[in-house]
Amino acid sequence: MKFITDIPLYCWLLSALIGALISGIIYFKGNSGNILSKQQHLILSSIRFLGASLLALLLLSPLIKGVLTTSTPPTIWLAVDNSSSLVKYKDKYTNIVNSIKSSLEQSKQEFEVREIYFGQEASAEGPLDFKDDVSDYAQMIQQVQRNSRGKNVGAAIILGDGIYNRGISPVYPAKECRFAFNTITVGDSANYFDQEVLSVTHRKTVQLHNTFNLQVDLKFNKCLNQYASLEILENNKEIYKERFNIDDDNFYVRKSIPIKTETQGLRHYQVRLKPLRNEVNIANNEKSFAINVVDRNRQILIATHGPHPDIRSIRNALDNQSGYQTTIAYLSDKIPELQAYDAVVLYQVPSAQQQIPTLLKNVVQLKKPCMIITGPQTNYKKLNDLLLGFKFQPLDQASYNQINTNDNFMPFKVEREELEQFKTWTPLLSNAKAVGLSNSYSALLTELKDSRSPKLFVGSMNKQRICCIVGEGIWQWPVQSYLKENSFNTYNQLLGKIFNFLTDQETGAKFKIEHPQSIQEYTPLIVRGSIYDDTFNPIRDLEIKMNLTDSTGKNFSFVMNDSGDGYQLNLGNFPAGIYQLQCVTTIGNEEYTKNSELLITKNQLEKENIKANFNMMNNLALQTGGQSYSEEQIDQLINDLESAESIKTREDQDIRMINMIDYQWLALILIIIISLEWFLRKFWGTV
């Protein structure tokens, strides 16, 4: 520690004055001068002056500035791809990792080396076992960035094959880091004799006895003049077969195949290419998926005055959800009979011009699930007369209000990431506020400045399910969704969840179970449940017993309770196969049971693509100011790290103001001075 005194001059002068006065009174006005010689007299008075002055200085409590200097060597991150696509290079890869670590430890410059192994997850602990079936470079870089805050990070070294099959491109999060990423790519980037099922596009839900198109993208590499055999199986039964010639060395084809549904329920499909002779990789020849075949689509009637972008956005969202069919009815035309529809959308209806009392009366009397969207044309008095459990309070002037979210929203599950995105969506134009909501309603979106003013809420009144959106302009929400994530998924899923809530009027609607109908193996299976009373208010103190059965008859039992965020349970990871799930709960004296089926497909992401992505690794280094190195250039990498101006030991200074009286060694000096004076006086006979 380095000390810097910053004691004011007056402290020194005052202490010296006090010391001089005390010394003068004792040795110049006392009788000691008759016994002591002049020299002894001077020595004792000087010692008393020092002791008294030091004591006075300590009693004034002056502060001393202490500067503690610490040196922090630069941190070098060593990120190692631990995915199964590299297992064929296991020995060579392990030697490269050990060589890098050894070279960094023996470097001329001191480095703090921090290791991180990544695949499906990123972890600071090994072992290097190449067992991860997924590669997520972006997640690893984001974790490195979080763990680098406030640290003297010099650079990062990424060792891998550059193949990422989960998450976004790693270049984007890497560009946000304040240090360079250097890359070493291991693997083979050669093009092999290979055929691949690139993707299969399909609807998740299809109506029984309808025909849907299956879009299959196929790629063939160095397969010129070969014949490909494409097969499609439904529940292990072949339903389609095609054989065609490959007339190019780099051949791509998209097939649109009509499939007719003949059986209701969850149907399992396989799209596969028959392996060719001498084909190197056959793991990418097949894709599996599931489609839910329903007896009928849910019919949605949209009643409105005329065309509006909001209506188009609702219709597009439901069309993408599948399982829905929408009908737009203009009030100037004849309104269809409501009995044929599962839900009704009242878009700025009723209005001052068209009050449509018959339509409103039928919506209430039939307890038809209803979405109400208000706007400048809405007649709020007529809506208030419906007694739906809330009222509208018209405003003098329409305005835009920023959106906030309700984290405790319960009627259906909304992910936290979705809630955060909702907050960024464009405000709606509102000329009224919803007030006096009954306890059976729950708001998902509210005004940012007034949480008591809901913008989107759902609930029920007299066993009629209702959703209300206060304001027009929701057509901008899918635009915001696309700008954020390059897709309309968040908006489409929100509309899908709302209409699932509105139209779920089956006998067991008090008890609902949600889970994905198809997932990849080793992906956590998360099951969510909802339990409602007679007024569709959530019940949160019951338990749900679950039994999961695989295709061999093996059973797995679970119990799900309300976790504070609704009924939700992570059942864990399971191997590929077809599973039956039975969920049971008791509401009052009545037992409710839900049976469902799900498909867990093989996870072969690391086997489907075995071509090392040198371009991504080179671009990652280039975009962050780093360099790409070959496995033979480890010494050059270390030399570049040692000579880099930005990679230096950092010296940090911790400045502390310390009270002088807190130093014990000063007290010791004071005791020594006093003791020395007493000893001399004793020795010279003045005591």
KENUNU-12785 format. One line per 8 residues: their letters; for each residue x, y, z of C-alpha. Coordinates in steps of 0.02 Angstrom, whole numbers, plus 50000, padded with zeros to 5 digits. Each point is the difference from the previous one (the first is absolute). Layout:
a	X:Y:Z | ... .
//
This chain:
mkfitdip	50000:50000:50000 | 50061:50174:49956 | 49961:50142:50123 | 49974:50180:49951 | 49980:50125:50141 | 49875:50137:49973 | 50004:50076:50176 | 49961:50188:50002 .
lycwllsa	50139:50118:50053 | 49902:50064:50149 | 49999:49824:50075 | 50189:49993:49995 | 50018:50176:50073 | 49870:49973:50136 | 50078:49833:50051 | 50174:50075:50006 .
ligalisg	49935:50147:50104 | 49916:49884:50125 | 50159:49895:50011 | 50107:50154:50028 | 49886:50069:50136 | 49996:49836:50097 | 50188:49976:49983 | 50034:50182:50051 .
iiyfkgns	49888:49993:50152 | 50081:49840:50064 | 50183:50031:49959 | 50020:50189:49997 | 49887:50053:50142 | 50025:49849:50110 | 50142:49956:50119 | 50080:49865:49894 .
gnilskqq	50128:50125:49932 | 50088:50004:50172 | 50041:49813:49992 | 50027:49971:49814 | 50139:50063:49893 | 49963:50111:49853 | 50023:49855:49879 | 49887:49883:50101 .
hlilssir	49872:50138:50016 | 49997:50022:49810 | 49983:49813:49967 | 49853:49977:50118 | 49909:50156:49940 | 50020:49943:49819 | 49930:49827:50040 | 49852:50078:50093 .
flgaslla	49972:50118:49853 | 49993:49853:49878 | 49884:49897:50109 | 49881:50143:50039 | 49996:50058:49819 | 49964:49823:49936 | 49863:49975:50129 | 49920:50167:49954 .
llllspli	50009:49954:49815 | 49914:49833:50032 | 49863:50083:50102 | 49963:50118:49855 | 49957:49842:49896 | 50078:50051:49833 | 49972:49888:49847 | 50136:49914:49900 .
kgvlttst	49970:49946:49820 | 50047:49818:49969 | 50023:49938:49820 | 49993:49811:49972 | 50061:49949:49827 | 49952:49828:49933 | 50053:49923:49835 | 49874:49897:49901 .
pptiwlav	50067:49892:49858 | 49894:49993:49841 | 49870:49863:49991 | 49999:49886:49849 | 49840:49901:49971 | 50024:49827:49926 | 49831:49941:49931 | 49998:49818:49947 .
dnssslvk	49863:49921:49893 | 49948:49841:50091 | 49868:49938:49878 | 49989:49826:49926 | 50040:50058:49822 | 50184:50007:50053 | 50011:49826:50076 | 50085:49931:49843 .
ykdkytni	50144:50122:50033 | 50005:49960:50187 | 50186:49964:50022 | 50063:50140:49889 | 49875:50122:50073 | 50049:49958:50180 | 50184:50025:49957 | 49961:50172:49927 .
vnsikssl	49907:50052:50158 | 50145:49943:50111 | 50127:50086:49886 | 49908:50167:50010 | 49986:49990:50190 | 50184:49953:50018 | 50057:50140:49884 | 49898:50130:50094 .
eqskqefe	50071:49941:50168 | 50179:50010:49934 | 49976:50167:49914 | 50121:50144:50033 | 49852:50105:50054 | 49894:49946:50146 | 49823:49952:49948 | 49850:49946:50102 .
vreiyfgq	49925:49859:49897 | 49814:49966:50022 | 49929:49847:49915 | 49821:49975:49941 | 49933:49843:49916 | 49844:50017:49896 | 49875:49899:49900 | 49819:49998:50057 .
easaegpl	50052:50100:50153 | 50156:50099:50044 | 50097:49949:50156 | 50167:50041:50079 | 50020:49818:50047 | 50042:49855:49885 | 50025:49863:49963 | 50037:50008:49815 .
dfkddvsd	49889:49852:49953 | 49917:50053:49835 | 49828:49944:50062 | 49897:50158:49965 | 49877:49975:49857 | 49979:50187:49969 | 50120:50144:49965 | 49950:50173:50059 .
yaqmiqqv	50144:50120:49968 | 49895:50156:50033 | 49948:49943:50174 | 50182:49967:50043 | 50054:50173:49941 | 49861:50083:50099 | 50057:49908:50157 | 50181:50052:49968 .
qrnsrgkn	49941:50180:49982 | 49903:49994:50165 | 50147:49923:50093 | 50122:50130:49928 | 49918:50155:50074 | 50123:50101:50101 | 50144:49883:49960 | 50161:50030:49904 .
vgaaiilg	49957:49889:49852 | 50132:50001:49864 | 49928:49881:49871 | 49903:49839:49973 | 50053:49844:49908 | 49863:49890:49925 | 50044:49823:49951 | 49869:49903:49902 .
dgiynrgi	49930:49949:49831 | 49889:50154:49980 | 49841:49896:49984 | 49860:50080:50100 | 49826:49925:49996 | 49916:50097:50139 | 49988:50186:50036 | 50038:50149:49891 .
spvypake	50158:50031:49901 | 50143:50019:50126 | 50067:50150:49903 | 49864:50114:50070 | 50030:49976:50188 | 50189:49996:49971 | 49996:50174:49922 | 49931:50068:50165 .
crfafnti	50154:49942:50096 | 50145:50119:50028 | 50136:49875:49960 | 50053:49898:49849 | 49952:49820:49964 | 50138:49894:49924 | 49944:49838:49920 | 50078:49830:49965 .
tvgdsany	49891:49891:49889 | 50013:49812:50006 | 49908:49888:49878 | 49971:49963:49818 | 49915:50125:49884 | 50004:49887:49847 | 49839:49961:49905 | 49956:49815:50007 .
fdqevlsv	49884:49888:49902 | 49843:50035:50099 | 49813:50024:49996 | 49903:50095:50133 | 49823:50040:50054 | 50029:50185:50034 | 49830:50045:50071 | 49818:49949:50008 .
thrktvql	49868:50136:50010 | 49828:49948:50062 | 49849:50059:50098 | 49989:49950:50182 | 49813:49968:49995 | 49899:49935:49853 | 49815:49962:49982 | 49946:49819:49980 .
hntfnlqv	49969:49941:49820 | 50087:50156:49932 | 50154:50006:49890 | 50150:50103:50051 | 50163:50034:49908 | 50163:49937:50072 | 50147:50106:49939 | 50161:49901:49997 .
dlkfnkcl	50169:50078:49957 | 50132:49878:49940 | 50185:50026:49962 | 50119:49886:49906 | 50188:50022:49990 | 50110:49910:49873 | 49857:49881:49960 | 49993:50031:49812 .
nqyaslei	49901:49868:49902 | 49945:49912:50158 | 49818:49957:50034 | 49924:50063:50163 | 49859:49909:50088 | 49889:50108:50109 | 49881:49918:50123 | 49870:50068:50121 .
lennkeiy	49933:49893:50141 | 49850:50033:50113 | 50008:49902:50163 | 50129:49884:49919 | 49887:49968:49849 | 50060:50058:49829 | 49880:50126:49923 | 50110:50077:49864 .
kerfnidd	50147:49948:49893 | 50091:50085:49858 | 50157:49961:49901 | 50088:50135:49898 | 50164:50033:49911 | 50134:50118:50068 | 50066:50098:49851 | 50126:50115:50083 .
dnfyvrks	50149:49982:50117 | 49928:50136:50111 | 49815:49958:49989 | 49860:50081:50101 | 49815:49965:49983 | 49842:50050:50094 | 49856:49876:49998 | 49821:50048:50040 .
ipiktetq	49911:49839:50045 | 49812:49989:50035 | 49957:49894:50152 | 49822:49952:50046 | 49953:49975:50182 | 49900:49843:50035 | 50017:49977:50188 | 49966:50120:50143 .
glrhyqvr	50130:50034:50135 | 50188:50027:50006 | 50076:49923:49843 | 50186:49964:49984 | 50086:50027:49833 | 50172:49959:49933 | 50076:50073:49843 | 50153:49903:49945 .
lkplrnev	50117:49971:49856 | 50056:49822:49968 | 50190:49994:50025 | 50107:49998:49845 | 50144:49883:49976 | 50163:50068:50076 | 49908:50146:50082 | 50110:50071:50139 .
nianneks	49867:50072:50117 | 49825:49924:50010 | 49949:50085:50163 | 49933:50149:49901 | 49890:49892:49887 | 49848:50007:50113 | 49890:50121:50095 | 49855:49958:50116 .
fainvvdr	49855:50108:50057 | 49822:49991:50067 | 49837:50077:49942 | 49842:50013:50103 | 49849:49947:49896 | 49839:50075:50068 | 49821:49962:49956 | 49959:50180:49957 .
nrqiliat	50079:50172:49994 | 49945:50130:50125 | 49894:50129:49910 | 50031:50184:50038 | 49881:50138:49943 | 50071:50176:49984 | 49862:50132:49999 | 50055:50172:49940 .
hgphpdir	49947:50155:49904 | 50129:49978:49864 | 50179:49952:49958 | 50135:50048:50124 | 50183:49947:50022 | 49960:49938:50175 | 49877:49872:49929 | 50125:49939:49873 .
sirnaldn	50132:49976:50137 | 49878:49896:50104 | 49952:49893:49852 | 50182:49971:49949 | 50047:49950:50178 | 49860:49872:50011 | 50035:49931:49826 | 50180:49969:50055 .
qsgyqtti	49942:49915:50160 | 49902:49866:49904 | 49843:49923:50072 | 49906:50164:49972 | 49891:50062:49860 | 49950:50184:49996 | 49850:50084:49921 | 49988:50188:49980 .
aylsdkip	49823:50071:50008 | 49970:50183:49956 | 49855:50078:50093 | 49928:50067:49837 | 49970:49819:49949 | 49900:49863:50082 | 50081:49936:50160 | 50016:49809:50003 .
elqaydav	49919:49895:50136 | 50115:49995:50153 | 49964:49818:50041 | 50122:49947:49864 | 50145:50094:50078 | 50112:49963:50149 | 50043:50182:50035 | 49957:50175:49940 .
vlyqvpsa	50112:50152:49976 | 49909:50167:50019 | 50115:50125:49917 | 49945:50176:50052 | 49824:49931:50011 | 49872:50066:50043 | 50022:50175:49931 | 49894:50156:49998 .
qqqiptll	49947:49962:49822 | 49967:49813:50018 | 49949:49940:50172 | 49953:49822:49945 | 49898:49957:50155 | 49956:49825:49936 | 50182:49950:49979 | 50046:50065:50173 .
knvvqlkk	49850:49915:50079 | 50044:49832:49921 | 50183:50015:50053 | 49946:50020:50181 | 49855:49876:50000 | 50101:49862:49915 | 50147:50038:50115 | 50105:50003:49844 .
pcmiitgp	50186:50024:50034 | 50038:50176:49943 | 50146:50115:49962 | 49956:50185:50012 | 50115:50127:49918 | 49955:50182:50027 | 50044:50155:49901 | 49938:50170:49943 .
qtnykkln	49840:49927:49925 | 49948:49902:50155 | 49835:50041:50087 | 50056:49979:50180 | 49828:50027:50074 | 49930:49848:49907 | 50149:49895:50055 | 49976:50052:50181 .
dlllgfkf	49817:49946:49988 | 50056:49820:49970 | 50056:49986:50183 | 50156:49900:49961 | 50086:50030:50166 | 50090:50160:49950 | 49957:50171:49929 | 50078:50124:49880 .
qpldqasy	50033:50179:50048 | 50012:50110:49843 | 50141:50127:49992 | 49992:50177:49933 | 50142:49966:49880 | 50076:49842:49926 | 50180:49968:50050 | 50143:49875:49987 .
nqintndn	50061:49921:50161 | 50157:49895:50024 | 49970:49818:50045 | 50050:49910:50159 | 49975:49817:50047 | 49927:49906:50146 | 50128:49872:50061 | 49866:49914:50106 .
fmpfkver	49883:49964:49853 | 49924:49826:50023 | 49864:49951:49872 | 50129:49930:49879 | 50188:49981:50000 | 50103:50144:49932 | 50190:49984:49996 | 50106:50135:50081 .
eeleqfkt	50087:50034:49834 | 49829:50033:49922 | 49953:50121:50140 | 50160:50098:49970 | 49963:50011:49814 | 49820:50059:50031 | 50070:50153:50088 | 50086:50055:49839 .
wtpllsna	49845:49989:49892 | 49917:50154:49927 | 49867:50079:50114 | 49818:49987:49950 | 49892:50151:49960 | 49867:50007:50136 | 49855:50119:50030 | 49936:49909:50154 .
kavglsns	50057:49909:50156 | 49937:49835:50069 | 49950:50020:50183 | 49916:49899:50135 | 50065:49829:49948 | 49926:49858:50101 | 50117:49877:50086 | 49968:49873:49863 .
ysalltel	50108:50101:49878 | 50189:50009:49990 | 50099:50131:49904 | 50147:49946:49895 | 50043:50174:49935 | 49973:50165:50090 | 50047:50182:49977 | 50179:50033:50052 .
kdsrspkl	49952:50153:50103 | 49842:49925:50074 | 50001:49815:50042 | 49815:50012:50044 | 49957:50040:49819 | 50002:49833:49904 | 50035:49995:49812 | 49976:49812:49974 .
fvgsmnkq	49907:49892:50125 | 49911:49833:50001 | 49878:49912:50115 | 49821:49942:50012 | 49831:50064:50053 | 49852:49884:50025 | 50100:49857:49920 | 50034:50103:49844 .
riccivge	50184:50020:49958 | 50052:50173:49944 | 50157:50087:49940 | 50008:50188:49981 | 50130:50106:49911 | 49979:50185:50039 | 50056:50097:49847 | 50036:49977:49816 .
giwqwpvq	50167:49972:49914 | 50044:49819:50041 | 50052:49978:49818 | 50164:50082:50052 | 50038:49864:50128 | 50047:49863:49874 | 50111:50129:49914 | 50089:50030:50166 .
sylkensf	50012:49813:50027 | 50081:49976:49830 | 50125:50141:50026 | 50050:49924:50168 | 50019:49816:49953 | 49983:49992:49811 | 49833:49908:50015 | 49820:50030:50055 .
ntynqllg	50009:49859:50129 | 49976:50102:50158 | 49847:50091:49933 | 49926:49843:49922 | 50025:49902:50160 | 49916:50137:50102 | 49845:49996:49889 | 50003:49811:50001 .
kifnfltd	50005:49994:50190 | 49858:50126:50013 | 49886:49903:49882 | 50049:49834:50080 | 49942:50076:50164 | 49839:50066:49922 | 49950:49843:49905 | 50051:49866:50124 .
qetgakfk	49822:49956:50051 | 50014:49811:50008 | 49924:49904:50145 | 50164:49997:50097 | 50039:50182:49972 | 50023:50020:50187 | 50157:49896:49982 | 50127:50029:49862 .
iehpqsiq	50169:49927:49962 | 50126:50077:49879 | 50159:49924:49931 | 50088:49996:49831 | 49932:49866:49886 | 50174:49966:49930 | 50175:50035:50070 | 50175:49935:49972 .
eytplivr	50076:49875:50120 | 50101:50068:50146 | 49898:50159:49993 | 49914:50034:50167 | 49816:49950:49994 | 49903:50139:50086 | 49817:49971:50042 | 49883:50140:50054 .
gsiyddtf	49828:49985:50076 | 49852:50112:50039 | 49856:49967:50121 | 49846:50112:50007 | 49844:50013:50106 | 49823:50021:49933 | 50032:50183:49959 | 50167:49958:49916 .
npirdlei	50102:50079:50139 | 50166:49908:50025 | 50013:49873:50142 | 50178:49993:50065 | 50002:49882:50150 | 49970:49830:49919 | 50119:49869:49931 | 50008:49915:49831 .
kmnltdst	50056:49818:49991 | 50087:49954:49838 | 50047:49833:49923 | 50114:49996:49847 | 50011:49834:49905 | 50123:49959:49861 | 49972:49881:49855 | 50067:49851:50102 .
gknfsfvm	49875:50029:50139 | 50124:50073:50124 | 49916:50126:50116 | 50066:50162:50075 | 49896:50081:50138 | 50001:50183:50050 | 49900:50120:50109 | 49979:50181:49946 .
ndsgdgyq	49957:50139:50122 | 49979:50187:49978 | 50176:50072:50000 | 49943:50180:50024 | 50002:50025:49812 | 49858:49880:49964 | 50006:49811:49986 | 50162:49958:49912 .
lnlgnfpa	50123:49856:50010 | 50159:49953:49908 | 49987:49812:49977 | 50180:49988:49939 | 50078:49926:49844 | 49940:49844:49912 | 50064:49895:49855 | 49913:49998:49831 .
giyqlqcv	49832:49913:49989 | 49812:50017:50014 | 49934:50040:50175 | 49827:50000:50078 | 49966:50128:50136 | 49857:49985:50124 | 49964:50143:50121 | 49872:49989:50140 .
ttigneey	49936:50128:50125 | 49850:50014:50117 | 49895:50158:50009 | 49879:49988:50145 | 49929:49824:49991 | 50024:49979:49813 | 50153:49922:49918 | 50064:50068:49835 .
tknselli	50115:49906:49882 | 50099:50059:49849 | 50082:49877:49881 | 50122:50056:49866 | 50140:49935:49891 | 50167:50073:49952 | 50143:49956:49884 | 50182:50016:50049 .
tknqleke	50110:49995:49846 | 50183:49955:49987 | 50123:50142:50025 | 50124:49982:49858 | 50048:50181:49975 | 50185:49963:50026 | 49992:49856:49876 | 49897:50084:49866 .
nikanfnm	50134:50128:49959 | 50181:49944:50017 | 50080:50130:49887 | 50110:50119:50100 | 49946:50182:49982 | 50165:50089:49968 | 49910:50152:49928 | 49906:50033:50162 .
mnnlalqt	50157:49983:50106 | 50099:50114:49885 | 49860:50130:50000 | 49984:49991:50189 | 50184:50042:50019 | 49996:50135:49866 | 49847:50090:50072 | 50076:50010:50175 .
ggqsysee	50177:50051:49953 | 50075:49828:50026 | 50082:49875:49883 | 49971:49823:49942 | 50139:49874:50028 | 50030:49823:49945 | 50039:49862:50125 | 50184:50015:49952 .
qidqlind	50006:50186:50043 | 49979:49992:50188 | 50174:50076:50029 | 49956:50144:49884 | 49836:50027:50095 | 50093:50011:50167 | 50129:50121:49926 | 49861:50111:49934 .
lesaesik	49917:50002:50171 | 50165:50046:50084 | 50034:50144:49880 | 49825:50072:49993 | 49993:50177:50071 | 49823:49974:50065 | 50049:49847:50103 | 50096:50070:50149 .
tredqdir	50007:49979:50187 | 49882:50124:50081 | 50049:50096:50155 | 49859:50053:50113 | 50019:50124:50142 | 49890:49991:50153 | 50006:50168:50090 | 49950:50000:50183 .
minmidyq	49993:50143:50127 | 50061:49932:50167 | 49990:50086:50170 | 50176:50023:50066 | 49950:49945:50174 | 49953:49828:49929 | 50183:49955:49970 | 50059:49895:50147 .
wlalilii	50183:50024:49958 | 49982:50188:50037 | 49934:49956:50173 | 50151:49888:50023 | 50118:50143:49954 | 49910:50112:50125 | 50022:49870:50138 | 50185:49982:49957 .
iislewfl	50024:50190:50009 | 49913:50012:50169 | 50095:49848:50066 | 50166:50072:49940 | 49967:50165:50090 | 49953:49910:50160 | 50155:49887:49991 | 50120:50148:49975 .
rkfwgtv	49920:50099:50141 | 50015:49848:50112 | 50180:49971:49947 | 50046:50182:50029 | 49914:50007:50168 | 49857:50119:49966 | 49864:49873:50042 .
//
